[in-house]
Amino acid sequence: MSTPEDILARLAMPKRLQALKQSGLMDTEEEEDFNRVTRLAQASLSSDVCLISLVDGHRQFFKSARGLPDALVAARETPLSHSICQHVVANGTPLVVEDARYDARVADNPAVRDLNVISYLGMPIFGPEGDALGSLCVINGAPRHWTDDETATLQDFARLLENVIKTRIYARDALRAATSNAVLAREYNHRIKNSYAVSAGLV
């Protein structure tokens, strides 16, 4: 079992944090592409809460959330002290918790007491280079046995999210490249015209 120090060290890895930054998702507004996934996942798995949680070195940010208390809906984040998703991100593997109160991995997390996180199922969300950016999770306020089919369903939703994120990153990078090339083309055109003007003047 990973120690809290191990988890924090993995979350703070520069390559992962840089990938999270390059995703452009932290501290952004809610978007339908992401809300659609949380709605469908919550309904498919009949869960109290569904979150898309992005985790940096000191907090988790909710890109999309269903079923949270009003105060958390407004805040859209919690410190890592109240994050179970950090385990998913740090380990890069699914986390299945049937009763958090008696699960040694998360029983000490204040989210169990303060936010009534009792049963939890979370899947890592990976960026284009394989870095874990966050977690797609479903939560209930009562113990629950998660079936293999439910786990597979949530994993499918996580893969859909990864496709959305990758497409957005690639599209953004392509637009930047196109803009850069257009600027470069205008600059070369300007220089060529100047060269022709100089040549004409010399002639």
ABEGO torsion letter per residue (X at the ends): XBBAAAAAAAAABAAAAAAAAAAGABGBBBBAAAAAAAAAAAAAAGBABBBBBBBBAABBBBABBBGBBAAAAAAGBBBAAABAAAAAAAAGBBBBBABAAABAAAAABAAAAAAGBABBBBBBBBBAAGBBABBBBBBBABBBBBBAAAAAAAAAAAAAAAAAAAAAAAAAAAAAAAAAAAAAAAAAAAAAAAAAAAAAAAX
